[in-house]
Amino acid sequence: MSERSNAAVNAWESLFRAQVTVLRELNREFPSGEISFNEYDVLFNLTRQDGRRLRIRDLSRHLLLTQPSVSRMVDRLVTKGLVTKESDPGDGRGTFVCLTEAGFALFRRVAVSHAASIDRHVGTALDTGELRQLNQLTERIRASVESRAGSKRAQTE
């Protein structure tokens, strides 16, 4: 294995282990009895979209869950009144997941405590400059992987 490959594997292992460690603590401290950590992640992703809505297939790309698991979770969130499902007017086969006002209000309440937990476990380990640098580095990795994956998908279509 080349020095660069070895460094890449070591960096990935370190990043992955840090993520697992932090996620365990965030799950343990998650502040809501009303929704699960994964349900919160759905609400979080919807808040970041124009109109607070996203097609189910696109939502699945943001989550570490299979499409059937995402569909079941969305159905639970619909039952709780936190999201609605709407047909895509441009494509009758597609379904939008839309954040309700109740869902947005719950997200905001939970986000305050959750952000404090994130700050406690990530923010105290690094200074502000290092946090910005970490954000830039992880965004570069994500963009690179998505670019290569998009190229591979285009070649197979």
Secondary structure as GFF3:
##gff-version 3
##sequence-region A 1 157
A	DSSP	alpha_helix	3	29	.	.	.	ID=ss1
A	DSSP	alpha_helix	37	47	.	.	.	ID=ss2
A	DSSP	three_ten_helix	50	52	.	.	.	ID=ss3
A	DSSP	beta_strand	53	55	.	.	.	ID=ss4
A	DSSP	alpha_helix	56	62	.	.	.	ID=ss5
A	DSSP	alpha_helix	67	79	.	.	.	ID=ss6
A	DSSP	beta_strand	83	88	.	.	.	ID=ss7
A	DSSP	beta_strand	91	99	.	.	.	ID=ss8
A	DSSP	alpha_helix	101	118	.	.	.	ID=ss9
A	DSSP	pi_helix	119	123	.	.	.	ID=ss10
A	DSSP	alpha_helix	128	156	.	.	.	ID=ss11
###
